[in-house]
Structures are given as C-alpha cells and as structure tokens.
Amino acid sequence: MSTSSEPKPAKATDGTAWDAQVLEGQSRAHYMQSDAWAKTREASPWRALRDVMSVPTDDGRSRELPIQLFERTAPLAGKILFLPRVSGIDAAAIDAITARAKAYPKRWFGLKMETFQTEDPELIAAFERNGWVPAASSQYQHAVAVDLSGTLDEVAARFKKRARNSYRAAENKFGVTVEKVPMTPENEAEMHRLIGETKTRSGGYFRHPEYFQRIWDVYKTVGQGHFYVAHYEGEVQSMAFVMRFGDTAWYKDAGSIRENAKIFAPYLMQWKIMQDLHEQGVTLYELANIPDPAEWETSDIKGLYTFKTAWAKEPVKYMPTYELPLSPRYALWQKAGRWLRAVYTRRTRDAWF
C-alpha cells in the first residue's frame, strides 16, 4: 500500500512499470488506467495521479489494487477526483477505496468512479453501503464486447449470421480490401476528413479534432494504437483507430463515407481488425458505445446498434457511475454540477469530463 496519505502525481519516468502494475492488479484493465492515457491528458485541465490500495482477499491475505485518478478544479466547489474505468473491483475493493479516499486531504470535495465491469448487484450494494451516490456517467454504459479467445473459426462462429454474410460479400463479391496503415500526417488528415464527414452526416456529438490528434500522437509513439483502412475500387471507404492495452483492444475512433453502403466495407474492416488482434494475442475487442438495447429502435444511432450487435450474441451493460462525497462542498457540485458542465460544453464545444 502507498506510504503517502494521498495519491502521487504520475511521473514521466515510471510509465512501463505503472502499466505492468495495472495489468497485474486490475483484471481486464482499461486503457484509461494506462500511462499512455495519462499522457493524453497532459495538455488538458486534468492532472494524473496514482495510488495503490491494499485490498483484503478471501484467504485472509491482501492484494494490491493500483488506481489512476485525475483531478480537476470544478467551479464553486473546488477540486474533484475522477477514477475512470477501473476494473478488478469487488466489494472489498470498494470498501478499501472508500476508506482510503476519506483519508485524503480535504482539498478534494468528492471522488467520481466509473467501473469497467458488467453490472453487478453485489457491487451496487457495496457502493451504497459505503455512502456513494449515483451520478451522471461520462462514459457509455452499453457496449458490444467481442470474444476473441479460441481459434479464428471459433471466434467467427460466435458472430451473428449477418456479420459473416456481410464481410464475406464485401471481400468475395465486391472486392473490398483492408489494411493496417502507418499513422502518418497524410493518413491522420484522411481520418480527420472521414470523421468530419461522419459528424456532418449523423449530426451527433464529436470531440474537437485536436482531441483526436492528441490521442493519436501519444498512441502511435507508444505503439498501442493503429489505423486500419478499407478501400473499394481504389477509394477509401472507412477508417478506424484501434487501441490496445494488455490483452484487450478498443474500437476508439472511426469515420466513413455514405456512398457504397451496400458493399459492407465496415464489416470486412472489423473482421480484418479482429484477425490482426487475434494474432497479437488480444482476447477481447470492445466495439464501444451502443444505445440502450431497450430503446435502440428510437435511437438516432440505431444503425450503429445494428452493426455492432452483429458481432456478439448479447451486448454488455457496465456498472453505473457513483460519486463519494468527501467534504461538505460536494453539495454544491451535486446541486449545480450538471448545469455547470452543460454551460462549459456549450461554451467550449468540449466535454467537461
């Protein structure tokens, strides 16, 4: 357990050791707990901090749970701590995090925690027992996670029929090709263009191009991110940026053109990505956000739901988000935080978290 009474700032020199510690201590560790993700936040209002909890185990011993937190000043209330997408959590870990956070200096008024694990009544009860309160999520709660374990034939057998039919048609009938390409300035410019075209077409919310670029710059440097591109008759149809941390990968950013939708290029691109990840030893590939399965038919991204859910039998639902009050100033955040974040987004066109 950390000998300090509070989290320590992340250091530029301990990245490799930190990643190894997280991958050892957090089962199915999320990229937001990695050193690379901390580097993407360096130019933002968020500051990366790190702590190590001692968590009791069933056999009477203890285990280390390393966590990466981020702090930021919130209007009116002061500083908040944010623990994004932590995993390896059980009820004992929630008890330990709660006790540890309550011993932190009072300059932090609260701790927001998002858990990268499927919804679990036992964990929900542990949060509530420890005084955590439900909070608005900054990350999606519903997603599709593709199991890449076993042989490629076993992987494909777990897809829905429409996925297999679509990527076979793209390759064999229409001649679509897919390749991994270097993250050069030219390819980054093409990715920006496709994301912009997708944003215009969908009318959805997208982060600033600078936000994407900062992540790409970091991940190409550390070798944990790659571009993939699908071509049809010599023209780019779609591109994807895929990130990896440990034996897990994420479909992070993507863009495509509207034309030629019936050639199924995105399906073949995903299958080729999965083949490449499988060869690298990745065992889980998360396709990220989908609408709530109970409401997908009325969602403005229902096409995305249809596409992503073709790759797994059932989508996953992650744990809800909770916040732990650490000082009386938390009441200000609880009362006005949502409004303040909305004002910030309207003013900057960027998300607060």
Contacts in CASP RR format, 6 or more apart in sequence:
PFRMAT RR
TARGET T0000
AUTHOR 0000-0000-0000
METHOD contacts of the structure
MODEL  1
MSTSSEPKPAKATDGTAWDAQVLEGQSRAHYMQSDAWAKTREASPWRALR
DVMSVPTDDGRSRELPIQLFERTAPLAGKILFLPRVSGIDAAAIDAITAR
AKAYPKRWFGLKMETFQTEDPELIAAFERNGWVPAASSQYQHAVAVDLSG
TLDEVAARFKKRARNSYRAAENKFGVTVEKVPMTPENEAEMHRLIGETKT
RSGGYFRHPEYFQRIWDVYKTVGQGHFYVAHYEGEVQSMAFVMRFGDTAW
YKDAGSIRENAKIFAPYLMQWKIMQDLHEQGVTLYELANIPDPAEWETSD
IKGLYTFKTAWAKEPVKYMPTYELPLSPRYALWQKAGRWLRAVYTRRTRD
AWF
1 52 0 8 1.000
1 53 0 8 1.000
1 54 0 8 1.000
1 64 0 8 1.000
2 8 0 8 1.000
2 51 0 8 1.000
2 52 0 8 1.000
4 51 0 8 1.000
5 103 0 8 1.000
5 104 0 8 1.000
5 105 0 8 1.000
6 51 0 8 1.000
6 104 0 8 1.000
6 105 0 8 1.000
7 49 0 8 1.000
7 50 0 8 1.000
7 51 0 8 1.000
7 69 0 8 1.000
7 81 0 8 1.000
7 104 0 8 1.000
8 49 0 8 1.000
8 50 0 8 1.000
8 51 0 8 1.000
9 47 0 8 1.000
9 48 0 8 1.000
9 49 0 8 1.000
9 50 0 8 1.000
10 18 0 8 1.000
10 35 0 8 1.000
10 38 0 8 1.000
10 48 0 8 1.000
10 49 0 8 1.000
10 50 0 8 1.000
10 68 0 8 1.000
14 35 0 8 1.000
15 35 0 8 1.000
16 35 0 8 1.000
18 34 0 8 1.000
18 35 0 8 1.000
18 50 0 8 1.000
18 66 0 8 1.000
18 68 0 8 1.000
19 34 0 8 1.000
19 35 0 8 1.000
19 36 0 8 1.000
19 245 0 8 1.000
21 52 0 8 1.000
21 64 0 8 1.000
21 66 0 8 1.000
22 29 0 8 1.000
22 33 0 8 1.000
22 34 0 8 1.000
22 66 0 8 1.000
22 68 0 8 1.000
23 29 0 8 1.000
23 245 0 8 1.000
23 246 0 8 1.000
25 63 0 8 1.000
25 64 0 8 1.000
25 65 0 8 1.000
25 66 0 8 1.000
25 88 0 8 1.000
26 33 0 8 1.000
26 65 0 8 1.000
26 66 0 8 1.000
26 86 0 8 1.000
26 87 0 8 1.000
26 88 0 8 1.000
27 87 0 8 1.000
27 88 0 8 1.000
28 87 0 8 1.000
28 88 0 8 1.000
28 116 0 8 1.000
28 117 0 8 1.000
28 248 0 8 1.000
28 284 0 8 1.000
29 87 0 8 1.000
29 116 0 8 1.000
29 245 0 8 1.000
29 246 0 8 1.000
29 248 0 8 1.000
30 84 0 8 1.000
30 85 0 8 1.000
30 86 0 8 1.000
30 87 0 8 1.000
30 116 0 8 1.000
30 245 0 8 1.000
30 248 0 8 1.000
31 37 0 8 1.000
31 85 0 8 1.000
31 224 0 8 1.000
31 243 0 8 1.000
31 244 0 8 1.000
31 245 0 8 1.000
31 248 0 8 1.000
31 250 0 8 1.000
32 68 0 8 1.000
32 84 0 8 1.000
32 85 0 8 1.000
33 66 0 8 1.000
33 67 0 8 1.000
33 68 0 8 1.000
33 84 0 8 1.000
33 85 0 8 1.000
33 86 0 8 1.000
33 87 0 8 1.000
33 245 0 8 1.000
34 68 0 8 1.000
34 224 0 8 1.000
34 245 0 8 1.000
35 222 0 8 1.000
36 218 0 8 1.000
36 219 0 8 1.000
36 222 0 8 1.000
36 224 0 8 1.000
36 245 0 8 1.000
37 68 0 8 1.000
38 48 0 8 1.000
38 68 0 8 1.000
39 218 0 8 1.000
39 222 0 8 1.000
40 214 0 8 1.000
40 215 0 8 1.000
40 218 0 8 1.000
40 219 0 8 1.000
41 47 0 8 1.000
41 48 0 8 1.000
41 70 0 8 1.000
42 48 0 8 1.000
43 214 0 8 1.000
45 72 0 8 1.000
45 73 0 8 1.000
46 70 0 8 1.000
46 71 0 8 1.000
46 72 0 8 1.000
46 82 0 8 1.000
47 70 0 8 1.000
47 71 0 8 1.000
47 72 0 8 1.000
48 68 0 8 1.000
48 69 0 8 1.000
48 70 0 8 1.000
49 68 0 8 1.000
49 69 0 8 1.000
49 70 0 8 1.000
49 71 0 8 1.000
49 81 0 8 1.000
50 66 0 8 1.000
50 67 0 8 1.000
50 68 0 8 1.000
50 69 0 8 1.000
51 66 0 8 1.000
51 67 0 8 1.000
51 69 0 8 1.000
51 100 0 8 1.000
52 64 0 8 1.000
52 65 0 8 1.000
52 66 0 8 1.000
52 67 0 8 1.000
53 64 0 8 1.000
53 65 0 8 1.000
53 66 0 8 1.000
53 67 0 8 1.000
53 93 0 8 1.000
53 96 0 8 1.000
53 97 0 8 1.000
53 100 0 8 1.000
54 62 0 8 1.000
54 63 0 8 1.000
54 64 0 8 1.000
54 65 0 8 1.000
54 96 0 8 1.000
55 62 0 8 1.000
55 63 0 8 1.000
55 64 0 8 1.000
55 65 0 8 1.000
55 90 0 8 1.000
55 92 0 8 1.000
55 93 0 8 1.000
55 96 0 8 1.000
56 62 0 8 1.000
56 92 0 8 1.000
56 96 0 8 1.000
57 63 0 8 1.000
57 92 0 8 1.000
65 88 0 8 1.000
65 89 0 8 1.000
65 93 0 8 1.000
65 96 0 8 1.000
65 97 0 8 1.000
67 83 0 8 1.000
67 86 0 8 1.000
67 97 0 8 1.000
68 83 0 8 1.000
68 84 0 8 1.000
69 81 0 8 1.000
69 82 0 8 1.000
69 83 0 8 1.000
69 111 0 8 1.000
70 81 0 8 1.000
70 82 0 8 1.000
70 84 0 8 1.000
71 79 0 8 1.000
71 80 0 8 1.000
71 81 0 8 1.000
71 82 0 8 1.000
71 108 0 8 1.000
72 79 0 8 1.000
72 80 0 8 1.000
72 82 0 8 1.000
73 79 0 8 1.000
73 80 0 8 1.000
74 80 0 8 1.000
74 109 0 8 1.000
74 333 0 8 1.000
74 337 0 8 1.000
74 340 0 8 1.000
75 336 0 8 1.000
75 337 0 8 1.000
75 340 0 8 1.000
76 332 0 8 1.000
76 333 0 8 1.000
76 336 0 8 1.000
76 340 0 8 1.000
77 109 0 8 1.000
77 329 0 8 1.000
77 330 0 8 1.000
77 332 0 8 1.000
77 333 0 8 1.000
77 337 0 8 1.000
78 107 0 8 1.000
78 109 0 8 1.000
78 329 0 8 1.000
79 107 0 8 1.000
79 108 0 8 1.000
79 109 0 8 1.000
80 108 0 8 1.000
80 109 0 8 1.000
80 110 0 8 1.000
80 111 0 8 1.000
80 112 0 8 1.000
80 333 0 8 1.000
81 101 0 8 1.000
81 104 0 8 1.000
81 108 0 8 1.000
81 110 0 8 1.000
81 111 0 8 1.000
81 112 0 8 1.000
81 326 0 8 1.000
82 111 0 8 1.000
82 112 0 8 1.000
82 113 0 8 1.000
82 353 0 8 1.000
83 97 0 8 1.000
83 111 0 8 1.000
83 112 0 8 1.000
83 113 0 8 1.000
83 114 0 8 1.000
84 114 0 8 1.000
84 138 0 8 1.000
84 139 0 8 1.000
85 114 0 8 1.000
85 115 0 8 1.000
85 116 0 8 1.000
85 139 0 8 1.000
86 113 0 8 1.000
86 114 0 8 1.000
86 115 0 8 1.000
86 116 0 8 1.000
87 115 0 8 1.000
87 116 0 8 1.000
87 117 0 8 1.000
88 117 0 8 1.000
89 115 0 8 1.000
89 117 0 8 1.000
89 123 0 8 1.000
90 122 0 8 1.000
90 123 0 8 1.000
91 122 0 8 1.000
91 123 0 8 1.000
91 125 0 8 1.000
91 126 0 8 1.000
94 123 0 8 1.000
94 126 0 8 1.000
94 127 0 8 1.000
94 130 0 8 1.000
94 132 0 8 1.000
95 126 0 8 1.000
95 130 0 8 1.000
97 111 0 8 1.000
97 113 0 8 1.000
98 130 0 8 1.000
98 131 0 8 1.000
98 132 0 8 1.000
98 324 0 8 1.000
101 108 0 8 1.000
101 110 0 8 1.000
101 111 0 8 1.000
101 324 0 8 1.000
101 326 0 8 1.000
102 324 0 8 1.000
102 326 0 8 1.000
104 326 0 8 1.000
106 326 0 8 1.000
106 327 0 8 1.000
108 326 0 8 1.000
108 327 0 8 1.000
109 325 0 8 1.000
109 326 0 8 1.000
109 327 0 8 1.000
109 329 0 8 1.000
109 330 0 8 1.000
109 332 0 8 1.000
109 333 0 8 1.000
110 323 0 8 1.000
110 324 0 8 1.000
110 325 0 8 1.000
110 326 0 8 1.000
110 327 0 8 1.000
110 330 0 8 1.000
110 333 0 8 1.000
111 323 0 8 1.000
111 324 0 8 1.000
111 326 0 8 1.000
112 135 0 8 1.000
112 138 0 8 1.000
112 321 0 8 1.000
112 322 0 8 1.000
112 323 0 8 1.000
112 353 0 8 1.000
113 132 0 8 1.000
113 321 0 8 1.000
113 322 0 8 1.000
113 323 0 8 1.000
113 324 0 8 1.000
114 137 0 8 1.000
114 138 0 8 1.000
114 139 0 8 1.000
114 318 0 8 1.000
114 319 0 8 1.000
114 321 0 8 1.000
115 123 0 8 1.000
115 318 0 8 1.000
115 319 0 8 1.000
116 318 0 8 1.000
117 123 0 8 1.000
117 318 0 8 1.000
117 319 0 8 1.000
118 316 0 8 1.000
118 317 0 8 1.000
118 318 0 8 1.000
118 319 0 8 1.000
119 317 0 8 1.000
119 318 0 8 1.000
119 319 0 8 1.000
119 320 0 8 1.000
120 319 0 8 1.000
123 319 0 8 1.000
124 319 0 8 1.000
124 320 0 8 1.000
127 322 0 8 1.000
130 324 0 8 1.000
131 324 0 8 1.000
131 325 0 8 1.000
132 322 0 8 1.000
132 323 0 8 1.000
132 324 0 8 1.000
133 322 0 8 1.000
133 323 0 8 1.000
133 324 0 8 1.000
133 325 0 8 1.000
133 334 0 8 1.000
134 320 0 8 1.000
134 321 0 8 1.000
134 322 0 8 1.000
134 323 0 8 1.000
135 321 0 8 1.000
135 322 0 8 1.000
135 323 0 8 1.000
136 321 0 8 1.000
136 338 0 8 1.000
137 320 0 8 1.000
137 321 0 8 1.000
138 321 0 8 1.000
138 351 0 8 1.000
138 352 0 8 1.000
138 353 0 8 1.000
139 318 0 8 1.000
139 321 0 8 1.000
140 288 0 8 1.000
140 289 0 8 1.000
140 290 0 8 1.000
140 318 0 8 1.000
141 292 0 8 1.000
141 317 0 8 1.000
141 318 0 8 1.000
141 320 0 8 1.000
142 289 0 8 1.000
142 290 0 8 1.000
142 291 0 8 1.000
142 292 0 8 1.000
142 293 0 8 1.000
142 315 0 8 1.000
142 316 0 8 1.000
142 317 0 8 1.000
142 318 0 8 1.000
143 286 0 8 1.000
143 287 0 8 1.000
143 288 0 8 1.000
143 289 0 8 1.000
143 290 0 8 1.000
143 315 0 8 1.000
143 316 0 8 1.000
143 318 0 8 1.000
144 286 0 8 1.000
144 287 0 8 1.000
144 288 0 8 1.000
144 290 0 8 1.000
144 308 0 8 1.000
144 309 0 8 1.000
144 311 0 8 1.000
144 312 0 8 1.000
144 315 0 8 1.000
144 316 0 8 1.000
145 284 0 8 1.000
145 285 0 8 1.000
145 286 0 8 1.000
145 287 0 8 1.000
145 312 0 8 1.000
145 316 0 8 1.000
146 155 0 8 1.000
146 158 0 8 1.000
146 274 0 8 1.000
146 284 0 8 1.000
146 285 0 8 1.000
146 286 0 8 1.000
146 287 0 8 1.000
146 311 0 8 1.000
146 312 0 8 1.000
147 155 0 8 1.000
147 158 0 8 1.000
147 283 0 8 1.000
147 284 0 8 1.000
147 312 0 8 1.000
148 155 0 8 1.000
148 274 0 8 1.000
148 277 0 8 1.000
148 278 0 8 1.000
148 281 0 8 1.000
148 282 0 8 1.000
148 283 0 8 1.000
148 284 0 8 1.000
148 285 0 8 1.000
149 155 0 8 1.000
149 283 0 8 1.000
152 275 0 8 1.000
152 278 0 8 1.000
155 274 0 8 1.000
155 278 0 8 1.000
156 164 0 8 1.000
156 271 0 8 1.000
158 312 0 8 1.000
158 313 0 8 1.000
159 310 0 8 1.000
159 311 0 8 1.000
159 312 0 8 1.000
160 309 0 8 1.000
160 310 0 8 1.000
160 311 0 8 1.000
160 312 0 8 1.000
160 313 0 8 1.000
162 310 0 8 1.000
163 267 0 8 1.000
163 271 0 8 1.000
163 310 0 8 1.000
163 311 0 8 1.000
166 264 0 8 1.000
166 267 0 8 1.000
166 268 0 8 1.000
166 310 0 8 1.000
167 264 0 8 1.000
167 267 0 8 1.000
167 268 0 8 1.000
167 270 0 8 1.000
167 271 0 8 1.000
169 263 0 8 1.000
169 264 0 8 1.000
170 176 0 8 1.000
170 263 0 8 1.000
170 264 0 8 1.000
170 265 0 8 1.000
170 267 0 8 1.000
170 268 0 8 1.000
171 177 0 8 1.000
171 268 0 8 1.000
174 232 0 8 1.000
174 263 0 8 1.000
174 264 0 8 1.000
175 232 0 8 1.000
176 230 0 8 1.000
176 231 0 8 1.000
176 232 0 8 1.000
176 237 0 8 1.000
176 263 0 8 1.000
176 264 0 8 1.000
176 265 0 8 1.000
176 268 0 8 1.000
177 230 0 8 1.000
177 231 0 8 1.000
177 232 0 8 1.000
178 228 0 8 1.000
178 229 0 8 1.000
178 230 0 8 1.000
178 231 0 8 1.000
178 265 0 8 1.000
178 268 0 8 1.000
178 269 0 8 1.000
178 272 0 8 1.000
178 273 0 8 1.000
179 228 0 8 1.000
179 229 0 8 1.000
179 231 0 8 1.000
179 272 0 8 1.000
180 226 0 8 1.000
180 227 0 8 1.000
180 228 0 8 1.000
180 276 0 8 1.000
181 187 0 8 1.000
181 227 0 8 1.000
181 228 0 8 1.000
181 229 0 8 1.000
182 227 0 8 1.000
183 216 0 8 1.000
183 220 0 8 1.000
183 225 0 8 1.000
183 226 0 8 1.000
183 227 0 8 1.000
187 227 0 8 1.000
187 229 0 8 1.000
187 239 0 8 1.000
188 213 0 8 1.000
188 216 0 8 1.000
190 229 0 8 1.000
190 236 0 8 1.000
190 239 0 8 1.000
191 212 0 8 1.000
191 216 0 8 1.000
191 227 0 8 1.000
191 239 0 8 1.000
191 241 0 8 1.000
191 253 0 8 1.000
191 255 0 8 1.000
192 209 0 8 1.000
192 212 0 8 1.000
192 213 0 8 1.000
194 236 0 8 1.000
194 238 0 8 1.000
194 239 0 8 1.000
194 254 0 8 1.000
194 255 0 8 1.000
194 256 0 8 1.000
194 257 0 8 1.000
195 206 0 8 1.000
195 209 0 8 1.000
195 212 0 8 1.000
195 253 0 8 1.000
195 254 0 8 1.000
195 255 0 8 1.000
196 206 0 8 1.000
196 255 0 8 1.000
197 255 0 8 1.000
197 256 0 8 1.000
197 257 0 8 1.000
197 258 0 8 1.000
198 206 0 8 1.000
198 254 0 8 1.000
198 255 0 8 1.000
198 256 0 8 1.000
199 206 0 8 1.000
201 258 0 8 1.000
202 300 0 8 1.000
202 301 0 8 1.000
203 300 0 8 1.000
204 300 0 8 1.000
207 350 0 8 1.000
207 351 0 8 1.000
208 349 0 8 1.000
208 350 0 8 1.000
211 350 0 8 1.000
212 241 0 8 1.000
212 253 0 8 1.000
215 252 0 8 1.000
215 253 0 8 1.000
216 225 0 8 1.000
216 241 0 8 1.000
219 225 0 8 1.000
219 243 0 8 1.000
224 243 0 8 1.000
224 244 0 8 1.000
224 245 0 8 1.000
225 241 0 8 1.000
225 242 0 8 1.000
225 243 0 8 1.000
225 244 0 8 1.000
226 241 0 8 1.000
226 242 0 8 1.000
227 239 0 8 1.000
227 240 0 8 1.000
227 241 0 8 1.000
228 239 0 8 1.000
228 240 0 8 1.000
228 242 0 8 1.000
228 269 0 8 1.000
228 272 0 8 1.000
228 273 0 8 1.000
228 276 0 8 1.000
229 236 0 8 1.000
229 238 0 8 1.000
229 239 0 8 1.000
229 240 0 8 1.000
229 269 0 8 1.000
230 236 0 8 1.000
230 237 0 8 1.000
230 238 0 8 1.000
230 239 0 8 1.000
230 265 0 8 1.000
230 266 0 8 1.000
230 268 0 8 1.000
230 269 0 8 1.000
231 237 0 8 1.000
232 260 0 8 1.000
232 263 0 8 1.000
232 265 0 8 1.000
236 257 0 8 1.000
237 256 0 8 1.000
237 257 0 8 1.000
237 260 0 8 1.000
237 263 0 8 1.000
237 265 0 8 1.000
237 266 0 8 1.000
238 254 0 8 1.000
238 255 0 8 1.000
238 256 0 8 1.000
238 257 0 8 1.000
238 265 0 8 1.000
238 266 0 8 1.000
238 269 0 8 1.000
239 254 0 8 1.000
239 255 0 8 1.000
239 256 0 8 1.000
240 251 0 8 1.000
240 253 0 8 1.000
240 254 0 8 1.000
240 255 0 8 1.000
240 269 0 8 1.000
240 270 0 8 1.000
240 273 0 8 1.000
241 252 0 8 1.000
241 253 0 8 1.000
241 254 0 8 1.000
242 249 0 8 1.000
242 250 0 8 1.000
242 251 0 8 1.000
242 252 0 8 1.000
242 273 0 8 1.000
242 277 0 8 1.000
243 249 0 8 1.000
243 250 0 8 1.000
243 252 0 8 1.000
244 250 0 8 1.000
244 277 0 8 1.000
244 280 0 8 1.000
244 282 0 8 1.000
246 282 0 8 1.000
247 281 0 8 1.000
247 282 0 8 1.000
247 283 0 8 1.000
247 284 0 8 1.000
248 282 0 8 1.000
248 283 0 8 1.000
248 284 0 8 1.000
248 285 0 8 1.000
248 286 0 8 1.000
249 277 0 8 1.000
249 282 0 8 1.000
249 284 0 8 1.000
249 285 0 8 1.000
249 286 0 8 1.000
250 285 0 8 1.000
250 286 0 8 1.000
250 288 0 8 1.000
251 270 0 8 1.000
251 273 0 8 1.000
251 285 0 8 1.000
251 286 0 8 1.000
251 287 0 8 1.000
251 288 0 8 1.000
252 288 0 8 1.000
254 266 0 8 1.000
256 265 0 8 1.000
256 266 0 8 1.000
266 307 0 8 1.000
267 307 0 8 1.000
267 310 0 8 1.000
270 287 0 8 1.000
270 311 0 8 1.000
273 285 0 8 1.000
274 285 0 8 1.000
277 285 0 8 1.000
287 308 0 8 1.000
287 311 0 8 1.000
288 308 0 8 1.000
289 304 0 8 1.000
290 296 0 8 1.000
290 301 0 8 1.000
290 304 0 8 1.000
290 305 0 8 1.000
290 308 0 8 1.000
290 309 0 8 1.000
290 315 0 8 1.000
291 299 0 8 1.000
291 301 0 8 1.000
291 302 0 8 1.000
291 304 0 8 1.000
291 305 0 8 1.000
292 299 0 8 1.000
293 305 0 8 1.000
293 315 0 8 1.000
296 302 0 8 1.000
296 305 0 8 1.000
299 305 0 8 1.000
308 315 0 8 1.000
309 315 0 8 1.000
323 330 0 8 1.000
323 334 0 8 1.000
325 331 0 8 1.000
325 334 0 8 1.000
340 352 0 8 1.000
341 351 0 8 1.000
341 352 0 8 1.000
341 353 0 8 1.000
344 350 0 8 1.000
344 352 0 8 1.000
345 351 0 8 1.000
345 352 0 8 1.000
END
